[in-house]
Structures are given as structure tokens and as C-alpha cells.
């Protein structure tokens, strides 16, 4: 067998294994994810142990035969996971503790950004612009609430301002998502490039507006004036100082159920999924590709914009420059969830735990933040990569269905 034949056979074998991975059941995917999580913790333990051996510290956790260990890897992961929940195995634990509220707070916003990316990915569109759509939605939400607040008051204001802010966020994010959708549908512009560039545009325009005409004159920060209390999500269960509202989490779960229903039970969802998996078959079946592209990116942007509204009306109570990278985290959340709206809940919860637990590790241990970042990235990489390859396998299977089976050792051009 020649070298070229061997290479072709190796590629064909890899292709078939990816296709087989793409056909795994939900139970098998859960087992794969748990195994990947366990492996990432094992590798992370080794990294922390080695780092603890080479580091210099005043208070080593272990000294043996002249060798000192500066970091306790088991305690680090204990703080990373259990610390994010507020020590559930400690006496007197309450689910209303501030650290668990922080975890739920991060999870809530990540569910919105994960849904935003997942919807576009299901349509075969790579929306890398959720961060920009979140910023535009959050800014428009804050400005709308500030404009409407003097017009209403009391109980009526409490009933109207929050829904109005959510609607404004959806409109802002949706309109901003429609821009790359129209460019792709009618000008054949690459959506990856346009959405990435629009992220920068959103950041710069928001900075100009917040430092200029809509700046808070009573603050040195680049921010809008604070929103009135009736224009923010109410805290009825958790302490208001935690900046978390159970209503925002319930709204996120409602969006999960609504998007799942849209994708699985409606004609539009069928067209969207077909266009994402088998675009040629969708076109042959009469699906309007241009309309589907614009609609999917508009709806994707609207969900990201609602995430921005929640960030403004639940966490900050105003719009401020320097918005955290929730939109970019949503890409990994979506990949980890297999672009499934239901899976986004669990993927978002994992990210929420990691983001919240990282703060606990920073305060409870002497581990440098760079090492904590490595551990977070390691867990995300190990857990997300099997799902990424599964998505690749599904696309390869769809192409084989369109083109017919390819012979081993050769094959149709992809």
C-alpha cells in the first residue's frame, strides 16, 4: 500500500468515527461529558501539584524531605466546585447564600447568550456577534427605562418598566443581529467576519454614547445614570445585595422552553434546522434561504439583547462600559450543549459554577489567578471538545446523505 493510499484510508477511518460520534445518544453524551470532566480534574490536579512544587511560598501546605508543596490541588478543586455552591456539605447551609446567588446570576446571563448562539448554529450560521448584540440590547434597555421612568410611577411603573426594558433589549439586539443576516443573505458576506467586526462597532459606539450624551454627571465612571428601583428586576427571595433575581432566571428558563418548542414543533423551526443540517435539501424543498438567514440571526440577536437587558436591569442597575465577555462565553456554552436549548441550561450552570468558584479560589487559596484561569480553560476544553467533534460528525453525515456514500480510499469532494 502506497503512502497516499494509507493517508486516504486513515482520513476515511477518521471520517467514519466522527460520523459515529455524531450519532451517539443523549445518555452516551452525558457519560462522555462526565468522563471528560473527571479527566480534566485529574489533569488539573497534576498541573496544580507540579506548580506547587516549583513555586515559592511562605506557608507551604506540605513539607516532606526538604520538598515543599505550595498548593493543595484537592482543596483548590473543592473551592472551585463546592465553594461556588456555598459549601453545601457544611453545617447550616442555605440555598439562599450569597455565593450560590452569584453562581445563579452568572448562569442566568449565560443561558441567554448560549441560546442566542445555539439558535444561529442550528441554522448553520456562525454568529460570533452575540457580545455586540448583548451590548446594544443592554444599552437600549437602559436608555428606554430611563426615558420611560418619569412617565410612570408606583405599582404601574413596576409592572411596565421591566417588560419595557426587556422588549427594548430584544429590539436592539435583534436589529443589530439583522445587519449581518442581511449582509450574508443578500450580499454573500461572511457572517463570521461581519459579526466579529460588529462587536467592535458596538463597543465603540456604546463607549461614545455613555461617555458623551448619556453620561451620568454624578459619576467618574463611563456609565448612564442609575435606573430607578422600579426599573430593575425585583429581589424577592435572595438578598438584594447579591444582584440576583429569581424572576430573571425564570425568564431564562421560559426562553429555553420557548426556543425548544420553536425548533421542534413549528414549521419555521423545521425549516431552520433543515437549512442548518442539509442546506441543499432545504433549498430543494422550497425553503427561502435568504429569509431563513435573516430571521435566524435577527432572533438570535434578540435573545442576546434580552441577555444584555437582564445584565443591566439585574446586575448593574445601569449601563456601564467594560461589559464582561458573556457573548463569547455563550459560544462555548452552545458547543458544550450541542446547540440544544435544553442542554444550554446545564452548560450554562457549569460555566456559572466555574466563574463563581474562581472567585472563591482566589480568596480562599494562594493559587495565582493565572493558574485558576488555566484550570477553568482545561475543564471547558475537555468537556466541550467531544461535543464539538460530535457536531462535526453530524455535518459529515448530512453531507454523505446529500452526496451519497463515498468509496473508502477516495470520496466525493467536500
Helices and strands as residue ranges (DSSP letters): H 3-22, H 26-54, E 62-64, E 67-69, H 73-81, G 83-85, H 98-122, H 130-149, H 154-187, H 191-211, G 229-231, G 240-242, H 246-265, H 267-277, H 279-284, H 289-310, I 311-316, H 326-336, H 341-364, H 369-403
